[in-house]
Amino acid sequence: SPAQSEVFNMSDKRRTFAVIDGNSLMHRAFHAVPPTMNAPDGRPTNAIFGFLNMFLKMIDAFNPDGVVVAFDKGKPRVRMEMLPQYKAQRPPMDPDLHAQFPMIKELLGALNVPILQSEGWEGDDILGTMARLGEEAGCDMLLVTGDRLSDVAIMTPESVDDLYHGITPALVPDFYGLKGDTSDNIPGVPGIGPKKASALIAQYGSLDEVIAHADEVKGKMGENLRAHIDDALLSRKVATIRTDAPVELDFEATSFPAFSADEVSAALGTLGITAMQNRFLALIGGEGGAAAASSVFEIPAMVRA
């Protein structure tokens, strides 16, 4: 019958899931919003406010069928086992930001948004794992991160290629194997920066082929390359996003929005962020229209898995 046919077509539609890198967005929001916002009990809320603003903009722009948020948990043991100095130079998290993580997690609970985390694993690896699991489940996956980019961007294989001058997504770990990453304490090869790294990979095709032809690389760069082959291979391994984090999601049972107006209103009221209430209620057909989004934020980078 026509009714049965319509049901079949709806169930046959590929669903879109957004997986948010919670730590990345919280850090970005904390440094973007003035530290003058507080809950009625005095707790800081500037990162939460900024996070929610970006969250709502992402929902408005992409209207995903489901949303989950990934968080780092504990020390990044998975990579520290490969590289003990991984991220060791980073200063401790600001106490005012640290205090807001339990608060945003409680608010996400009120929004009925699943939280994914696993001891020793970073959000990046959870995003990578969810991309794999989602694709296997027949879904389109949208990975949301604030890392390294300040403007709205849909990152596709073509845009990664453009950004890194010939480096495709599959070659990004090879690229980092050569150039390293000072922000994460990944060594790479001394004296090889982004331009030289991309030029070598463009010439030879991959890190393995660069190493195989290391004798052909002239001058100091060639000397450094030949002396630091092990560093390059280790750096590539550390820079590779894992897709085997111990997390899972029932995609069929996850949807957005799936929250109650009362719970979200109460949670926002506790934090003193009532200005966003109408924007959330509008998502479930509640009272009030969606307020105009603040111009402070742009949607962070969206990566199509």
Salt bridges, closest charged atoms under 4 A:
ASP41 OD2 - ARG43 NE 2.93
ASP65 OD2 - LYS13 NZ 3.84
GLU81 OE2 - ARG77 NH1 3.56
GLU122 OE2 - ARG79 NH1 2.97
GLU122 OE1 - LYS87 NZ 2.62
ASP125 OD2 - ARG79 NH1 2.54
GLU136 OE2 - ARG132 NH1 3.13
ASP140 OD1 - ARG14 NH2 2.93
ASP174 OD2 - ARG236 NH1 3.51
ASP181 OD2 - ARG148 NH2 2.83
ASP184 OD1 - ARG90 NH2 2.59
ASP208 OD1 - ARG236 NH2 3.05
GLU209 OE1 - HIS213 ND1 3.76
GLU223 OE1 - LYS220 NZ 3.96
ASP231 OD2 - HIS228 ND1 2.83
ASP244 OD1 - ARG242 NE 2.91
